[in-house]
Amino acid sequence: MEGNKFEGSLPVTLVNASKLQVLELRENTFTGVVPSYWSLANLIQLDLGANQLETIDWSFLSSASNSTELQLIYLDNNKLEGTLPNSIGNLSRSLQQLFLTENNFIGTIPSEIGNLKNLTILQLGANKVLGTIPDTLGNLDNLFILSLAQNNLFGEIPQSIRKLERLGELYVQENNLSGLIPPSLGGCKSLMILNLSHNVFQGSIPPELLTISSLSGGLDLSYNQLTGSIYRPLVT
């Protein structure tokens, strides 16, 4: 039923549709609360993006009755507020894509998000989250796209980033991240796009960054406080 002009609240009674596998209500004008649809035992895909939803009922995430099949969650482009609970780590271990972009989430990124080991895409950009990037993101070794751009994050990029050998795209622009660009980014051997712009990184460009042969889609280091020389590392 996506792409219509449905409005009002999302039907809570859909949590009784125990055999439902795909629910797509994207691009409507639904408002109010997102019910705990992840309690549906057979749900694989949930797409509620591009509505005007305001809050999420996270309560069922504390129970053992959550779907173990859920792979895709799209809640992007809404008006969702509040913090991300620690129980977000109780979402399905089958979850591959989590889109929370362009909302009004506040608070910190819970470290428990590192429990979602099968995530390939994590989109948290264009919110109001703050604090540091949790070290546990390094546990998400299947990640291909990680976007934390346009938030209020501060501190350094954690050294655990080196464990994300499959990471292809990393976006952390328009935050307040500081310190040195970590040489550990050189461990992200599959990076194609890296955007660190509009932060307060200091020091020189680590040579390890320039050894990533796949980094051909884009490298943006603009609007920081970088110093030193730009050079090509020696090839032996």
Buried (B, 14 or more C-beta within 10 A) or exposed (E): EBEEEBEEEBEEEBBEBEEBEEBBBBBBEBBEBBBBBBBBBBBBBBBBBBBBBBEBBBEBBEEEEBBEBBBBBBBBBBEBBBBBBBBBBBBBBBBBBBBBBBBBBBBBBBBBBBBBEBBBBBBBBBBEBBBBBBEBBBBBEBBBBBBBBBBEBBEBBBBBBBBBEBBBBBBBBBBEBBBBBBEBBBBBBBBBBBBBBBBEBEEEBBEBBBEBEEBEEEBBBEBBEBEEEEEEEEEE
